[in-house]
């Protein structure tokens, strides 16, 4: 399973979001710092879930990072839009 699919699966399991968009932006960073050549280094996530909406911004980011677990060290850049 590729990293995008793993991100989606883990966030669905953790938060049952009303909205979830995961975009692989790695192609935009080819040749830049953090590009490991896999095409799976840069991601943008937009997630809307009731559980997250009740948290502070910092707690939302921590919760998503926890849910992604061992994927986080494999991702060079992760842009989060959480609500």
Backbone torsions as a table, in degrees:
resi	resn	phi	psi	omega
1	UNK	NA	133.8	-180.0
2	UNK	-74.8	168.7	-175.2
3	UNK	-62.9	-41.4	178.9
4	UNK	-57.3	-47.3	-180.0
5	UNK	-64.8	-35.9	177.9
6	UNK	-67.3	-40.9	177.3
7	UNK	-59.9	-49.2	-179.6
8	UNK	-59.4	-46.5	-177.7
9	UNK	-62.2	-44.8	-177.9
10	UNK	-67.7	-39.7	-179.8
11	UNK	-71.9	-36.0	174.9
12	UNK	-62.8	-45.1	-178.8
13	UNK	-65.1	-38.5	-175.7
14	UNK	-78.3	-36.1	-169.2
15	UNK	-125.8	-9.3	-175.2
16	UNK	42.3	61.0	-173.1
17	UNK	-69.4	150.7	173.2
18	UNK	-75.2	-28.6	-179.6
19	UNK	-142.7	134.5	176.4
20	UNK	-149.4	121.3	175.1
21	UNK	-127.3	126.2	176.4
22	UNK	-121.8	120.4	-178.9
23	UNK	-115.8	127.6	174.6
24	UNK	-84.9	111.9	-178.5
25	UNK	-103.4	14.2	-174.6
26	UNK	-57.5	-37.5	-178.6
27	UNK	-60.8	-25.3	179.0
28	UNK	-75.7	-12.3	-174.7
29	UNK	-118.8	14.5	-179.5
30	UNK	-56.4	128.7	179.3
31	UNK	85.1	-6.7	179.5
32	UNK	-90.7	172.1	176.3
33	UNK	-57.1	136.5	178.6
34	UNK	90.8	-12.0	177.0
35	UNK	-78.8	110.4	-177.5
36	UNK	-94.1	4.5	178.0
37	UNK	86.6	-4.1	-178.7
38	UNK	-82.2	-19.9	-174.0
39	UNK	78.1	14.7	-179.0
40	UNK	-137.7	57.0	-176.0
41	UNK	-120.2	-20.3	-175.2
42	UNK	-130.7	125.1	-177.4
43	UNK	-136.0	151.0	173.5
44	UNK	-122.5	129.9	-178.0
45	UNK	-123.4	129.8	171.4
46	UNK	-117.9	120.5	-177.5
47	UNK	-136.0	137.0	175.3
48	UNK	-127.3	119.3	-179.6
49	UNK	-148.7	140.2	-177.9
50	UNK	-56.6	-42.7	-178.7
51	UNK	-59.6	-39.8	-178.2
52	UNK	-75.5	-34.1	-176.6
53	UNK	-60.5	-29.6	-177.9
54	UNK	-80.0	-6.9	-175.3
55	UNK	-96.5	161.3	171.9
56	UNK	-70.5	164.6	-179.5
57	UNK	-57.3	-45.8	-179.7
58	UNK	-63.2	-44.3	179.6
59	UNK	-65.0	-35.4	176.5
60	UNK	-62.2	-46.1	180.0
61	UNK	-63.7	-41.5	178.1
62	UNK	-63.1	-41.3	-179.1
63	UNK	-64.2	-42.3	178.5
64	UNK	-65.8	-44.2	178.8
65	UNK	-60.2	-43.0	176.7
66	UNK	-60.5	-43.9	-178.9
67	UNK	-63.7	-33.5	-179.9
68	UNK	-79.6	-22.2	173.1
69	UNK	50.8	-121.5	-173.4
70	UNK	-71.5	-4.0	174.2
71	UNK	-74.1	-31.2	-173.5
72	UNK	-54.8	-47.2	179.6
73	UNK	-65.9	-18.1	179.9
74	UNK	-85.7	-11.8	-177.1
75	UNK	-104.6	126.0	-180.0
76	UNK	-76.6	-40.7	-178.0
77	UNK	-138.3	132.9	-179.6
78	UNK	-136.0	106.3	177.7
79	UNK	-90.6	127.4	-176.4
80	UNK	-117.2	130.9	172.2
81	UNK	-122.2	101.2	-169.5
82	UNK	-119.3	137.4	176.6
83	UNK	-152.8	NA	NA
